């Protein structure tokens, strides 16, 4: 029979109770819990629930995290970058841009240890670390350091979030740490239709991991197309100069995007502290008004998701060489590389280590333009006639279809 537990904690239908081992009371059959209160249509309970089986009524039990590589486990491009390169250079799917700096920041895939109290106990073993340069000249109005993540539009459009309804919520959560105590700001951005933005703040103590949770409503002005474009961006700036901020910016509300009012005016402490660090992991974006436990996915699954946007084929020359005899025919060699997953769009191919020559040691020019979302056809053509062999090797090639 059904057992109903009402707000006072009383139990109706005691005939459904049985004594278990060690004198414990077992409740068998259907159990309806009605504790707590309702927040914008979502019911929740307080205290401890020991039900052996629980299925959320409005949140998927798997694949609920719309962020790829939220645990920072995949770093196809490398685990550190101390050059002046912007955008994507270390952990997959995460980029950073800057302007007006006297010394560029460094980027790392950081390995966590048991001393990283907070995320370590939740199973996180990696984080993304940004380290400031020496900005001795102070904060300029046009200066910024802006980490960011782009969600593919169709992933948001089909997520179950009714983005035009203020009663429909999504929740953003992440673990973050800074070597400097201050209040930071972030903002969300939608590019389709009339661009909209939503700013928020979070306060950090120095060198202390903090779990940030933000519940974001829909808004009638938001447009998100069901396509492979840029549908939703998360910006977590470490500093934005006054060219991009405004004292009148209103937190926790959607408004038409303004490039000069992305957040309220920002504190300069982190930016003007030499070698200040900022660390992040465990970022999750999910439908609903509750930050559920982080969805840990296997490395293989996360890598496959990342390869939709970037794939790095790096092999030894002994495994990547071809040699052909064309008997004087002026014909190209064509090779097809099939991508491990369908890429978001036809990627840009960049050849790193390679050797394109004929038997007369003439350097050949490869064709790297024949690209689709599923494969890459490329080749070379030997120079001149004659009965000779010619071929090429590719040791390193990168395919980029990032948003």
TIVOBA-709074 format. One record per residue (C-alpha): residue number from 0; chain; x negated, y, z. Coordinates in nm, 3 decimals, padded with zeros to 5 digits. Layout:
+-----+-------+---------+---------+---------+
:  nr : kette :    east :   north :      up :
+-----+-------+---------+---------+---------+
: NUM :     A :       X :       Y :       Z :
...
+-----+-------+---------+---------+---------+
***
This chain:
+-----+-------+---------+---------+---------+
:  nr : kette :    east :   north :      up :
+-----+-------+---------+---------+---------+
:   0 :     A :  00.000 :  00.000 :  00.000 :
:   1 :     A : -00.104 :  00.363 : -00.036 :
:   2 :     A : -00.276 :  00.537 :  00.256 :
:   3 :     A : -00.240 :  00.916 :  00.273 :
:   4 :     A : -00.479 :  01.134 :  00.474 :
:   5 :     A : -00.334 :  01.483 :  00.519 :
:   6 :     A : -00.496 :  01.813 :  00.621 :
:   7 :     A : -00.486 :  01.737 :  00.992 :
:   8 :     A : -00.679 :  01.417 :  00.933 :
:   9 :     A : -00.388 :  01.193 :  01.031 :
:  10 :     A : -00.337 :  00.859 :  00.855 :
:  11 :     A :  00.000 :  00.741 :  00.738 :
:  12 :     A :  00.064 :  00.381 :  00.651 :
:  13 :     A : -00.142 :  00.206 :  00.918 :
:  14 :     A : -00.039 : -00.137 :  00.798 :
:  15 :     A : -00.293 : -00.086 :  00.523 :
:  16 :     A : -00.580 : -00.080 :  00.775 :
:  17 :     A : -00.791 : -00.382 :  00.856 :
:  18 :     A : -01.073 : -00.440 :  01.100 :
:  19 :     A : -01.408 : -00.490 :  00.929 :
:  20 :     A : -01.747 : -00.602 :  01.055 :
:  21 :     A : -01.874 : -00.449 :  01.382 :
:  22 :     A : -01.525 : -00.323 :  01.463 :
:  23 :     A : -01.522 : -00.072 :  01.177 :
:  24 :     A : -01.187 :  00.018 :  01.025 :
:  25 :     A : -01.150 : -00.055 :  00.656 :
:  26 :     A : -00.896 :  00.120 :  00.433 :
:  27 :     A : -00.795 : -00.096 :  00.139 :
:  28 :     A : -00.579 : -00.009 : -00.157 :
:  29 :     A : -00.512 :  00.338 : -00.292 :
:  30 :     A : -00.633 :  00.627 : -00.075 :
:  31 :     A : -00.511 :  00.982 : -00.130 :
:  32 :     A : -00.717 :  01.256 :  00.036 :
:  33 :     A : -00.569 :  01.602 :  00.087 :
:  34 :     A : -00.821 :  01.796 :  00.293 :
:  35 :     A : -00.955 :  02.145 :  00.248 :
:  36 :     A : -00.806 :  02.398 :  00.014 :
:  37 :     A : -00.775 :  02.483 : -00.351 :
:  38 :     A : -01.013 :  02.715 : -00.538 :
:  39 :     A : -00.889 :  02.824 : -00.881 :
:  40 :     A : -00.714 :  02.494 : -00.936 :
:  41 :     A : -00.996 :  02.269 : -00.812 :
:  42 :     A : -00.936 :  02.081 : -00.485 :
:  43 :     A : -01.223 :  01.989 : -00.259 :
:  44 :     A : -01.277 :  01.814 :  00.073 :
:  45 :     A : -01.503 :  01.899 :  00.364 :
:  46 :     A : -01.679 :  01.659 :  00.594 :
:  47 :     A : -01.795 :  01.311 :  00.495 :
:  48 :     A : -01.632 :  01.080 :  00.244 :
:  49 :     A : -01.732 :  00.714 :  00.255 :
:  50 :     A : -01.517 :  00.585 : -00.031 :
:  51 :     A : -01.698 :  00.311 : -00.220 :
:  52 :     A : -01.545 :  00.419 : -00.550 :
:  53 :     A : -01.488 :  00.776 : -00.656 :
:  54 :     A : -01.408 :  00.910 : -01.002 :
:  55 :     A : -01.388 :  01.287 : -01.059 :
:  56 :     A : -01.060 :  01.389 : -01.218 :
:  57 :     A : -01.194 :  01.668 : -01.440 :
:  58 :     A : -01.572 :  01.622 : -01.468 :
:  59 :     A : -01.742 :  01.351 : -01.679 :
:  60 :     A : -01.949 :  01.105 : -01.477 :
:  61 :     A : -02.228 :  01.103 : -01.735 :
:  62 :     A : -02.366 :  01.340 : -01.998 :
:  63 :     A : -02.217 :  01.631 : -01.805 :
:  64 :     A : -02.539 :  01.833 : -01.807 :
:  65 :     A : -02.541 :  02.052 : -02.118 :
:  66 :     A : -02.909 :  02.135 : -02.063 :
:  67 :     A : -03.170 :  01.920 : -02.237 :
:  68 :     A : -03.493 :  01.860 : -02.042 :
:  69 :     A : -03.356 :  02.025 : -01.730 :
:  70 :     A : -03.602 :  01.828 : -01.515 :
:  71 :     A : -03.894 :  01.955 : -01.728 :
:  72 :     A : -04.018 :  01.599 : -01.791 :
:  73 :     A : -04.083 :  01.632 : -02.166 :
:  74 :     A : -04.368 :  01.848 : -02.296 :
:  75 :     A : -04.443 :  01.747 : -02.655 :
:  76 :     A : -04.639 :  02.066 : -02.726 :
:  77 :     A : -04.868 :  02.028 : -02.425 :
:  78 :     A : -04.878 :  02.068 : -02.049 :
:  79 :     A : -05.049 :  02.407 : -02.035 :
:  80 :     A : -05.092 :  02.718 : -02.245 :
:  81 :     A : -05.310 :  03.010 : -02.144 :
:  82 :     A : -05.316 :  03.174 : -02.487 :
:  83 :     A : -05.121 :  03.475 : -02.608 :
:  84 :     A : -04.865 :  03.250 : -02.777 :
:  85 :     A : -04.498 :  03.325 : -02.711 :
:  86 :     A : -04.178 :  03.123 : -02.750 :
:  87 :     A : -04.214 :  02.741 : -02.725 :
:  88 :     A : -04.556 :  02.627 : -02.607 :
:  89 :     A : -04.519 :  02.381 : -02.316 :
:  90 :     A : -04.205 :  02.210 : -02.181 :
:  91 :     A : -03.952 :  02.125 : -02.450 :
:  92 :     A : -03.648 :  02.346 : -02.515 :
:  93 :     A : -03.777 :  02.628 : -02.291 :
:  94 :     A : -03.936 :  02.941 : -02.432 :
:  95 :     A : -04.065 :  03.271 : -02.298 :
:  96 :     A : -04.116 :  03.606 : -02.470 :
:  97 :     A : -04.279 :  03.924 : -02.343 :
:  98 :     A : -04.373 :  04.278 : -02.433 :
:  99 :     A : -04.580 :  04.565 : -02.296 :
: 100 :     A : -04.816 :  04.343 : -02.096 :
: 101 :     A : -05.181 :  04.414 : -02.022 :
: 102 :     A : -05.251 :  04.043 : -01.977 :
: 103 :     A : -05.033 :  03.760 : -02.104 :
: 104 :     A : -04.879 :  03.506 : -01.862 :
: 105 :     A : -04.979 :  03.140 : -01.856 :
: 106 :     A : -04.732 :  02.852 : -01.894 :
: 107 :     A : -04.753 :  02.504 : -01.744 :
: 108 :     A : -04.569 :  02.178 : -01.700 :
: 109 :     A : -04.632 :  02.143 : -01.328 :
: 110 :     A : -04.640 :  01.816 : -01.136 :
: 111 :     A : -04.452 :  01.831 : -00.806 :
: 112 :     A : -04.561 :  01.658 : -00.484 :
: 113 :     A : -04.395 :  01.569 : -00.156 :
: 114 :     A : -04.487 :  01.917 : -00.031 :
: 115 :     A : -04.232 :  02.062 : -00.273 :
: 116 :     A : -03.955 :  02.037 : -00.017 :
: 117 :     A : -03.615 :  02.052 : -00.179 :
: 118 :     A : -03.650 :  01.930 : -00.538 :
: 119 :     A : -03.889 :  01.647 : -00.449 :
: 120 :     A : -03.630 :  01.475 : -00.229 :
: 121 :     A : -03.381 :  01.500 : -00.517 :
: 122 :     A : -03.607 :  01.304 : -00.751 :
: 123 :     A : -03.776 :  01.586 : -00.942 :
: 124 :     A : -04.139 :  01.526 : -01.035 :
: 125 :     A : -04.202 :  01.812 : -01.278 :
: 126 :     A : -04.132 :  02.184 : -01.301 :
: 127 :     A : -04.197 :  02.469 : -01.542 :
: 128 :     A : -04.447 :  02.716 : -01.400 :
: 129 :     A : -04.513 :  03.067 : -01.526 :
: 130 :     A : -04.809 :  03.262 : -01.390 :
: 131 :     A : -04.832 :  03.637 : -01.431 :
: 132 :     A : -05.136 :  03.814 : -01.570 :
: 133 :     A : -05.292 :  04.123 : -01.420 :
: 134 :     A : -05.056 :  04.412 : -01.498 :
: 135 :     A : -05.276 :  04.677 : -01.337 :
: 136 :     A : -05.107 :  04.962 : -01.524 :
: 137 :     A : -04.775 :  04.902 : -01.354 :
: 138 :     A : -04.429 :  04.841 : -01.498 :
: 139 :     A : -04.349 :  05.008 : -01.830 :
: 140 :     A : -03.998 :  05.090 : -01.945 :
: 141 :     A : -04.041 :  04.866 : -02.251 :
: 142 :     A : -04.211 :  04.581 : -02.063 :
: 143 :     A : -04.058 :  04.241 : -01.999 :
: 144 :     A : -04.128 :  03.872 : -01.934 :
: 145 :     A : -03.818 :  03.674 : -02.026 :
: 146 :     A : -03.786 :  03.291 : -01.999 :
: 147 :     A : -03.485 :  03.153 : -02.187 :
: 148 :     A : -03.290 :  02.851 : -02.305 :
: 149 :     A : -03.048 :  02.820 : -02.600 :
: 150 :     A : -02.755 :  02.576 : -02.605 :
: 151 :     A : -02.638 :  02.456 : -02.945 :
: 152 :     A : -02.294 :  02.605 : -03.014 :
: 153 :     A : -02.112 :  02.278 : -03.081 :
: 154 :     A : -02.231 :  02.137 : -02.748 :
: 155 :     A : -02.056 :  02.421 : -02.566 :
: 156 :     A : -01.752 :  02.427 : -02.794 :
: 157 :     A : -01.681 :  02.056 : -02.737 :
: 158 :     A : -01.781 :  02.043 : -02.369 :
: 159 :     A : -01.431 :  02.084 : -02.227 :
: 160 :     A : -01.493 :  02.437 : -02.105 :
: 161 :     A : -01.210 :  02.660 : -02.226 :
: 162 :     A : -01.439 :  02.956 : -02.275 :
: 163 :     A : -01.154 :  03.200 : -02.349 :
: 164 :     A : -00.969 :  03.119 : -02.024 :
: 165 :     A : -01.077 :  03.295 : -01.704 :
: 166 :     A : -00.936 :  03.003 : -01.501 :
: 167 :     A : -01.174 :  02.760 : -01.673 :
: 168 :     A : -01.519 :  02.750 : -01.517 :
: 169 :     A : -01.870 :  02.632 : -01.590 :
: 170 :     A : -02.137 :  02.600 : -01.321 :
: 171 :     A : -02.506 :  02.680 : -01.356 :
: 172 :     A : -02.744 :  02.541 : -01.094 :
: 173 :     A : -03.121 :  02.517 : -01.065 :
: 174 :     A : -03.412 :  02.489 : -00.823 :
: 175 :     A : -03.647 :  02.788 : -00.826 :
: 176 :     A : -03.949 :  02.918 : -00.633 :
: 177 :     A : -04.153 :  03.239 : -00.646 :
: 178 :     A : -04.483 :  03.332 : -00.483 :
: 179 :     A : -04.330 :  03.677 : -00.422 :
: 180 :     A : -04.015 :  03.745 : -00.220 :
: 181 :     A : -03.761 :  03.953 : -00.411 :
: 182 :     A : -03.421 :  03.952 : -00.576 :
: 183 :     A : -03.429 :  03.831 : -00.937 :
: 184 :     A : -03.163 :  03.869 : -01.203 :
: 185 :     A : -03.045 :  03.646 : -01.484 :
: 186 :     A : -02.789 :  03.681 : -01.758 :
: 187 :     A : -02.589 :  03.465 : -01.998 :
: 188 :     A : -02.534 :  03.561 : -02.360 :
: 189 :     A : -02.298 :  03.446 : -02.635 :
: 190 :     A : -02.387 :  03.551 : -02.991 :
: 191 :     A : -02.082 :  03.447 : -03.195 :
: 192 :     A : -01.813 :  03.706 : -03.262 :
: 193 :     A : -01.868 :  04.018 : -03.053 :
: 194 :     A : -02.166 :  03.931 : -02.832 :
: 195 :     A : -02.081 :  03.901 : -02.462 :
: 196 :     A : -02.306 :  03.893 : -02.153 :
: 197 :     A : -02.272 :  03.795 : -01.787 :
: 198 :     A : -02.538 :  03.902 : -01.533 :
: 199 :     A : -02.607 :  03.758 : -01.188 :
: 200 :     A : -02.866 :  03.779 : -00.912 :
: 201 :     A : -03.050 :  03.539 : -00.684 :
: 202 :     A : -03.277 :  03.617 : -00.388 :
: 203 :     A : -03.593 :  03.421 : -00.306 :
: 204 :     A : -03.822 :  03.402 : -00.007 :
: 205 :     A : -04.191 :  03.367 : -00.087 :
: 206 :     A : -04.314 :  03.016 : -00.173 :
: 207 :     A : -03.984 :  02.849 : -00.081 :
: 208 :     A : -03.782 :  02.630 : -00.315 :
: 209 :     A : -03.422 :  02.751 : -00.332 :
: 210 :     A : -03.116 :  02.591 : -00.493 :
: 211 :     A : -02.921 :  02.852 : -00.692 :
: 212 :     A : -02.559 :  02.786 : -00.791 :
: 213 :     A : -02.346 :  03.017 : -01.003 :
: 214 :     A : -01.982 :  02.957 : -01.102 :
: 215 :     A : -01.895 :  03.135 : -01.427 :
: 216 :     A : -01.540 :  03.189 : -01.558 :
: 217 :     A : -01.431 :  03.202 : -01.920 :
: 218 :     A : -01.329 :  03.526 : -02.084 :
: 219 :     A : -01.087 :  03.607 : -02.363 :
: 220 :     A : -01.355 :  03.798 : -02.555 :
: 221 :     A : -01.596 :  03.505 : -02.584 :
: 222 :     A : -01.635 :  03.335 : -02.922 :
: 223 :     A : -01.828 :  03.008 : -02.959 :
: 224 :     A : -01.833 :  02.844 : -03.300 :
: 225 :     A : -01.828 :  02.467 : -03.342 :
: 226 :     A : -02.153 :  02.453 : -03.538 :
: 227 :     A : -02.527 :  02.397 : -03.506 :
: 228 :     A : -02.603 :  02.761 : -03.437 :
: 229 :     A : -02.698 :  02.954 : -03.125 :
: 230 :     A : -02.389 :  02.935 : -02.905 :
: 231 :     A : -02.495 :  03.019 : -02.551 :
: 232 :     A : -02.821 :  03.147 : -02.403 :
: 233 :     A : -02.951 :  03.148 : -02.048 :
: 234 :     A : -03.203 :  03.423 : -01.968 :
: 235 :     A : -03.398 :  03.424 : -01.641 :
: 236 :     A : -03.622 :  03.732 : -01.673 :
: 237 :     A : -03.908 :  03.775 : -01.431 :
: 238 :     A : -03.905 :  04.141 : -01.521 :
: 239 :     A : -03.710 :  04.370 : -01.753 :
: 240 :     A : -03.813 :  04.735 : -01.786 :
: 241 :     A : -03.562 :  05.017 : -01.771 :
: 242 :     A : -03.523 :  05.018 : -02.150 :
: 243 :     A : -03.322 :  04.698 : -02.103 :
: 244 :     A : -03.152 :  04.753 : -01.766 :
: 245 :     A : -02.898 :  04.996 : -01.621 :
: 246 :     A : -02.799 :  05.095 : -01.269 :
: 247 :     A : -02.435 :  05.068 : -01.373 :
: 248 :     A : -02.457 :  04.708 : -01.487 :
: 249 :     A : -02.187 :  04.504 : -01.308 :
: 250 :     A : -02.283 :  04.161 : -01.178 :
: 251 :     A : -02.070 :  03.847 : -01.209 :
: 252 :     A : -01.842 :  03.966 : -01.486 :
: 253 :     A : -01.834 :  03.929 : -01.865 :
: 254 :     A : -01.877 :  04.243 : -02.073 :
: 255 :     A : -01.973 :  04.334 : -02.428 :
: 256 :     A : -02.347 :  04.279 : -02.462 :
: 257 :     A : -02.562 :  04.590 : -02.445 :
: 258 :     A : -02.935 :  04.562 : -02.514 :
: 259 :     A : -02.994 :  04.855 : -02.276 :
: 260 :     A : -02.783 :  04.709 : -01.992 :
: 261 :     A : -02.865 :  04.341 : -01.962 :
: 262 :     A : -02.895 :  04.346 : -01.581 :
: 263 :     A : -02.911 :  04.608 : -01.306 :
: 264 :     A : -03.248 :  04.783 : -01.271 :
: 265 :     A : -03.501 :  04.527 : -01.158 :
: 266 :     A : -03.751 :  04.509 : -00.876 :
: 267 :     A : -04.110 :  04.537 : -01.002 :
: 268 :     A : -04.283 :  04.346 : -00.717 :
: 269 :     A : -04.337 :  04.016 : -00.899 :
: 270 :     A : -04.440 :  04.188 : -01.221 :
: 271 :     A : -04.701 :  04.410 : -01.056 :
: 272 :     A : -04.850 :  04.128 : -00.843 :
: 273 :     A : -05.159 :  03.981 : -01.006 :
: 274 :     A : -05.124 :  03.606 : -01.073 :
: 275 :     A : -04.773 :  03.585 : -00.921 :
: 276 :     A : -04.605 :  03.254 : -01.000 :
: 277 :     A : -04.249 :  03.141 : -01.073 :
: 278 :     A : -04.142 :  02.778 : -01.081 :
: 279 :     A : -03.817 :  02.615 : -01.197 :
: 280 :     A : -03.671 :  02.267 : -01.229 :
: 281 :     A : -03.343 :  02.078 : -01.207 :
: 282 :     A : -03.139 :  02.320 : -01.415 :
: 283 :     A : -02.789 :  02.198 : -01.493 :
: 284 :     A : -02.499 :  02.356 : -01.682 :
: 285 :     A : -02.171 :  02.169 : -01.644 :
: 286 :     A : -01.798 :  02.213 : -01.685 :
: 287 :     A : -01.606 :  02.281 : -01.364 :
: 288 :     A : -01.644 :  02.494 : -01.053 :
: 289 :     A : -01.863 :  02.252 : -00.855 :
: 290 :     A : -02.240 :  02.203 : -00.881 :
: 291 :     A : -02.257 :  01.823 : -00.886 :
: 292 :     A : -02.583 :  01.635 : -00.815 :
: 293 :     A : -02.832 :  01.669 : -01.102 :
: 294 :     A : -02.786 :  01.419 : -01.381 :
: 295 :     A : -03.123 :  01.244 : -01.403 :
: 296 :     A : -03.164 :  01.081 : -01.744 :
: 297 :     A : -03.437 :  00.841 : -01.852 :
: 298 :     A : -03.748 :  00.987 : -02.012 :
: 299 :     A : -03.669 :  00.805 : -02.336 :
: 300 :     A : -03.321 :  00.955 : -02.359 :
: 301 :     A : -03.445 :  01.304 : -02.277 :
: 302 :     A : -03.726 :  01.274 : -02.533 :
: 303 :     A : -03.479 :  01.168 : -02.802 :
: 304 :     A : -03.261 :  01.472 : -02.727 :
: 305 :     A : -03.566 :  01.700 : -02.747 :
: 306 :     A : -03.666 :  01.553 : -03.083 :
: 307 :     A : -03.350 :  01.694 : -03.239 :
: 308 :     A : -03.522 :  02.033 : -03.206 :
: 309 :     A : -03.893 :  01.949 : -03.223 :
: 310 :     A : -04.093 :  01.644 : -03.325 :
: 311 :     A : -04.468 :  01.612 : -03.308 :
: 312 :     A : -04.618 :  01.330 : -03.516 :
: 313 :     A : -04.972 :  01.288 : -03.389 :
: 314 :     A : -05.155 :  00.969 : -03.487 :
: 315 :     A : -05.509 :  00.857 : -03.557 :
: 316 :     A : -05.642 :  00.893 : -03.909 :
: 317 :     A : -05.687 :  00.517 : -03.933 :
: 318 :     A : -05.311 :  00.476 : -03.904 :
: 319 :     A : -05.216 :  00.768 : -04.127 :
: 320 :     A : -05.427 :  00.725 : -04.442 :
: 321 :     A : -05.323 :  00.643 : -04.796 :
: 322 :     A : -05.540 :  00.569 : -05.100 :
: 323 :     A : -05.413 :  00.522 : -05.455 :
: 324 :     A : -05.559 :  00.456 : -05.801 :
: 325 :     A : -05.362 :  00.639 : -06.069 :
: 326 :     A : -05.576 :  00.532 : -06.370 :
: 327 :     A : -05.600 :  00.884 : -06.508 :
: 328 :     A : -05.231 :  00.964 : -06.478 :
: 329 :     A : -05.162 :  01.316 : -06.359 :
: 330 :     A : -04.895 :  01.217 : -06.109 :
: 331 :     A : -04.828 :  01.310 : -05.748 :
: 332 :     A : -04.842 :  01.085 : -05.445 :
: 333 :     A : -04.517 :  01.112 : -05.253 :
: 334 :     A : -04.473 :  00.998 : -04.893 :
: 335 :     A : -04.151 :  01.000 : -04.690 :
: 336 :     A : -04.146 :  01.050 : -04.314 :
: 337 :     A : -03.817 :  00.963 : -04.149 :
: 338 :     A : -03.747 :  01.155 : -03.830 :
: 339 :     A : -03.665 :  00.952 : -03.517 :
: 340 :     A : -03.334 :  01.143 : -03.480 :
: 341 :     A : -03.136 :  01.374 : -03.703 :
: 342 :     A : -03.273 :  01.723 : -03.647 :
: 343 :     A : -03.051 :  02.022 : -03.578 :
: 344 :     A : -03.145 :  02.186 : -03.910 :
: 345 :     A : -03.402 :  02.140 : -04.184 :
: 346 :     A : -03.720 :  02.196 : -03.983 :
: 347 :     A : -04.030 :  02.398 : -04.051 :
: 348 :     A : -04.325 :  02.163 : -04.104 :
: 349 :     A : -04.674 :  02.258 : -03.992 :
: 350 :     A : -04.967 :  02.036 : -04.082 :
: 351 :     A : -05.251 :  02.039 : -03.834 :
: 352 :     A : -05.531 :  01.785 : -03.877 :
: 353 :     A : -05.521 :  01.647 : -04.231 :
: 354 :     A : -05.736 :  01.550 : -04.528 :
: 355 :     A : -05.606 :  01.601 : -04.882 :
: 356 :     A : -05.874 :  01.510 : -05.139 :
: 357 :     A : -05.932 :  01.311 : -05.453 :
: 358 :     A : -06.234 :  01.089 : -05.519 :
: 359 :     A : -06.423 :  01.385 : -05.664 :
: 360 :     A : -06.380 :  01.559 : -05.329 :
: 361 :     A : -06.146 :  01.819 : -05.473 :
: 362 :     A : -05.924 :  01.962 : -05.202 :
: 363 :     A : -05.558 :  01.909 : -05.277 :
: 364 :     A : -05.263 :  02.124 : -05.170 :
: 365 :     A : -04.978 :  01.929 : -05.011 :
: 366 :     A : -04.615 :  02.007 : -05.076 :
: 367 :     A : -04.445 :  02.041 : -04.738 :
: 368 :     A : -04.125 :  02.207 : -04.852 :
: 369 :     A : -03.907 :  01.905 : -04.927 :
: 370 :     A : -03.732 :  01.884 : -04.593 :
: 371 :     A : -03.394 :  01.767 : -04.473 :
: 372 :     A : -03.253 :  01.704 : -04.126 :
: 373 :     A : -03.332 :  01.333 : -04.158 :
: 374 :     A : -03.662 :  01.307 : -04.346 :
: 375 :     A : -03.957 :  01.487 : -04.500 :
: 376 :     A : -04.091 :  01.414 : -04.846 :
: 377 :     A : -04.437 :  01.548 : -04.914 :
: 378 :     A : -04.720 :  01.474 : -05.151 :
: 379 :     A : -05.024 :  01.586 : -05.348 :
: 380 :     A : -05.133 :  01.579 : -05.705 :
: 381 :     A : -05.481 :  01.482 : -05.818 :
: 382 :     A : -05.685 :  01.731 : -06.015 :
: 383 :     A : -05.779 :  01.627 : -06.369 :
: 384 :     A : -05.766 :  01.287 : -06.536 :
: 385 :     A : -05.989 :  00.985 : -06.527 :
: 386 :     A : -05.973 :  00.646 : -06.370 :
: 387 :     A : -06.022 :  00.748 : -06.010 :
: 388 :     A : -05.867 :  00.705 : -05.672 :
: 389 :     A : -05.717 :  00.988 : -05.476 :
: 390 :     A : -05.515 :  01.009 : -05.157 :
: 391 :     A : -05.468 :  01.185 : -04.831 :
: 392 :     A : -05.436 :  01.140 : -04.456 :
: 393 :     A : -05.228 :  01.325 : -04.204 :
: 394 :     A : -05.327 :  01.305 : -03.840 :
: 395 :     A : -05.107 :  01.579 : -03.701 :
: 396 :     A : -04.782 :  01.734 : -03.822 :
: 397 :     A : -04.516 :  01.929 : -03.634 :
: 398 :     A : -04.148 :  01.972 : -03.720 :
: 399 :     A : -03.962 :  02.261 : -03.561 :
: 400 :     A : -03.582 :  02.314 : -03.572 :
: 401 :     A : -03.546 :  02.513 : -03.250 :
: 402 :     A : -03.269 :  02.768 : -03.203 :
+-----+-------+---------+---------+---------+
***
